[in-house]
Every structure is written in structure tokens, then in C-alpha cells.
Amino acid sequence: LLHQAQAMDHRARALAAGGQARLAVALDEALPYVPLAQLFKELAARFPAMELTVLNGTASEVAGHVAAQRAQVAFQFDRAPAPATCAQRHIGSVPQTICVAKGHVLDGTAALTRRQLAAHRQLLMHIEGVEDTVLSPAVWRSNSFYVIADMVADGLGWAILPVNIAEFGDLRPHLRQRACEGLALPPLTVRMLWLEGLAPGAEALWMRQRLAELLALMATA
């Protein structure tokens, strides 16, 4: 009872100081795990009285959570235009890489050519209304980077993936990162979304700033 009373007191003090009682955050499942894990550790220490809800999903799903007001803010890869009801702010980026399965015919030492890539199945992100660069006449699509990475690991084709997924845990031993002559891969931009006209609170603004710093640190590591 004493612990509960102390928790209620901390929460009341936070609210009196202008803090949020609750915050719902939607996260793109493909965002780098390490910066997010560090972000939540620091969030817990900085705002101990806040009640947090985390909603995970594809880039399209997390944008929908904000548009439907199930979440106050979302962090996602910028893969499509933001919903008309949402405001956005770019906060960082993550490099991309070409991935093939170890032992695949494209797994070699020399840099690949666009012609070599075009001769094999390409695995693409599926987002309604958005079409990525298609190099191969044979294409499979999924709305999940992790599903695509699993397909690559199974030797079903090649794909362009965020580096953090190419190097993720169980996937890393099965994937090879390759370069392609004449194919520049711009980094994927990470952005924060919130409902237009509803300014993010201090907690969400802190998350935006700190995640930007953590993504920058990851890029220089």
C-alpha cells in the first residue's frame, strides 16, 4: 500500500508539472532494436510515473494507429506519404543494403551488376500506392521487412533491406550483404508522426530528440 501511495504521489506531481499520465506510442517493427531498447530504458528513468503503451506493426499500421487516435505518436520508416491528418518530423536515417542468402548464386566476392540482379527474383516491400525500384521481372512482395528477410535467408530471392535487419540476431548467419555497381542506395529516413493540431507532449518531444541522438550514434558506431 505504501508503494502504491508513493507511485500515485509521483504521478500526481508529474501531472501537476505538466506531464502526461499516459502515452501510447506506435513503432515500426523494422526500426533498429538497440536504439529503441536504450530509449525505453532512459524513458523509464526519466518519466517513472507515466503509463506507457507500445503498439508495434508495419509502417502502414503504425501510421494508422495515429490517424485513428490509438496512439499519440508513431516512429516509422518514411516509406509512403503520411496520412493527411498527420504531421511529421524527420529525425534520422538507417543505411540500406542488398542481401542474398549465403550460398546463393549471387553470393560471391565481386560487386554485382544490375543485370545479375535482374536475372533473379526480387523481394519487395508492399505498401499500397508505393512502388519501389523494380530491377527484376520476377517479383514477390510482403508488407514486412522481417518476412522478406526470412525469404532471402531461405534462398527465395534477393532484397534491399535496412542494415539493422540484415544484421539482426538469427538472420545474420544466413544473409550476405552485397554491393552493386551503378546502384546507389539512399538511407531510409526515420520520422515521427502525430495528429495535426495536437502538439506532442514533453515526453514525446524528449523521445523524438533522444531517438535522433541514438540513431546518429548507431550510424557512427
ZAMARGU-4260 file (C-alpha; in steps of 0.2 Angstrom, whole numbers, plus 5000, padded with zeros to 4 digits):
<rodrens>
0) 5000/5000/5000 | 5014/5012/5004 | 5022/5008/4987 | 5006/5011/4978 | 5003/5028/4988
5) 5021/5033/4983 | 5018/5029/4965 | 5001/5039/4965 | 5010/5054/4973 | 5024/5053/4960
10) 5011/5053/4946 | 5001/5067/4954 | 5017/5078/4955 | 5021/5074/4936 | 5004/5079/4931
15) 5005/5095/4941 | 5021/5099/4932 | 5013/5097/4915 | 5017/5079/4912 | 5006/5066/4903
20) 4998/5052/4913 | 4998/5041/4898 | 5007/5040/4882 | 5003/5027/4868 | 5017/5025/4855
25) 5016/5016/4839 | 5033/5008/4832 | 5038/5002/4815 | 5043/4984/4818 | 5058/4986/4806
30) 5066/5000/4816 | 5083/4996/4824 | 5081/4987/4841 | 5096/4993/4850 | 5092/5012/4850
35) 5074/5008/4854 | 5079/4997/4869 | 5090/5011/4875 | 5077/5024/4873 | 5064/5014/4884
40) 5077/5011/4897 | 5080/5030/4898 | 5062/5034/4896 | 5058/5023/4912 | 5071/5033/4922
45) 5066/5050/4916 | 5047/5048/4917 | 5044/5035/4930 | 5026/5040/4934 | 5020/5039/4916
50) 5009/5025/4910 | 5016/5019/4893 | 5008/5008/4879 | 5018/5002/4864 | 5010/4997/4848
55) 5020/4988/4835 | 5016/4985/4817 | 5021/4988/4799 | 5025/5006/4793 | 5007/5007/4787
60) 4999/5000/4803 | 5008/5012/4814 | 5003/5027/4804 | 4985/5021/4805 | 4986/5020/4824
65) 4990/5039/4825 | 4977/5043/4812 | 4964/5033/4822 | 4970/5041/4838 | 4975/5024/4846
70) 4992/5032/4848 | 4998/5049/4851 | 5014/5047/4841 | 5022/5035/4830 | 5040/5032/4824
75) 5042/5024/4807 | 5052/5022/4791 | 5047/5035/4779 | 5040/5023/4765 | 5025/5032/4759
80) 5016/5049/4761 | 5010/5052/4779 | 4991/5052/4782 | 4983/5068/4778 | 4978/5071/4796
85) 4996/5068/4802 | 5011/5080/4805 | 5028/5073/4803 | 5046/5077/4808 | 5061/5068/4801
90) 5073/5063/4815 | 5087/5051/4807 | 5091/5038/4795 | 5097/5020/4793 | 5108/5013/4779
95) 5101/5000/4767 | 5110/4985/4759 | 5107/4972/4746 | 5105/4955/4754 | 5106/4937/4747
100) 5107/4920/4756 | 5124/4913/4760 | 5127/4900/4746 | 5115/4909/4734 | 5122/4911/4716
105) 5123/4929/4719 | 5134/4926/4734 | 5152/4930/4728 | 5166/4941/4730 | 5165/4954/4716
110) 5152/4968/4716 | 5136/4963/4707 | 5129/4971/4692 | 5111/4977/4689 | 5110/4963/4675
115) 5115/4950/4688 | 5101/4956/4700 | 5088/4956/4686 | 5091/4938/4682 | 5085/4933/4699
120) 5069/4935/4710 | 5067/4952/4719 | 5058/4953/4735 | 5050/4969/4738 | 5041/4979/4752
125) 5022/4980/4748 | 5014/4997/4753 | 4998/5002/4745 | 5001/5016/4732 | 5020/5015/4733
130) 5031/5006/4721 | 5049/5003/4725 | 5063/5002/4711 | 5060/4985/4702 | 5075/4978/4694
135) 5069/4960/4691 | 5054/4954/4680 | 5051/4941/4694 | 5045/4949/4710 | 5037/4944/4726
140) 5031/4956/4739 | 5027/4957/4758 | 5022/4971/4769 | 5035/4966/4782 | 5054/4968/4781
145) 5056/4953/4793 | 5046/4941/4781 | 5056/4947/4767 | 5072/4944/4776 | 5067/4926/4780
150) 5063/4923/4762 | 5080/4929/4757 | 5088/4918/4770 | 5078/4903/4763 | 5086/4907/4746
155) 5070/4913/4738 | 5077/4929/4730 | 5087/4945/4734 | 5081/4961/4743 | 5086/4978/4748
160) 5085/4979/4767 | 5089/4990/4781 | 5106/4986/4788 | 5099/4983/4806 | 5088/4969/4799
165) 5102/4961/4788 | 5112/4961/4804 | 5098/4955/4816 | 5101/4940/4828 | 5095/4924/4819
170) 5095/4931/4802 | 5113/4937/4802 | 5122/4920/4800 | 5111/4916/4784 | 5112/4933/4775
175) 5126/4941/4765 | 5127/4959/4761 | 5132/4963/4744 | 5136/4979/4734 | 5130/4983/4716
180) 5139/4993/4703 | 5129/5008/4697 | 5115/5006/4711 | 5116/5019/4724 | 5105/5015/4740
185) 5100/5031/4749 | 5097/5028/4768 | 5080/5025/4774 | 5073/5041/4784 | 5065/5038/4801
190) 5051/5050/4806 | 5039/5054/4820 | 5021/5056/4816 | 5007/5064/4827 | 4990/5071/4824
195) 4989/5088/4816 | 4984/5101/4828 | 4988/5091/4843 | 5006/5096/4849 | 5016/5082/4856
200) 5019/5082/4875 | 5036/5084/4884 | 5038/5065/4885 | 5035/5063/4866 | 5047/5078/4862
205) 5060/5070/4873 | 5058/5053/4864 | 5060/5062/4847 | 5076/5071/4852 | 5084/5056/4861
210) 5080/5043/4847 | 5088/5055/4834 | 5103/5055/4845 | 5104/5036/4847 | 5101/5034/4828
215) 5116/5046/4825 | 5127/5036/4837 | 5122/5020/4828 | 5127/5027/4812 | 5145/5031/4818
220) 5147/5015/4828
</rodrens>
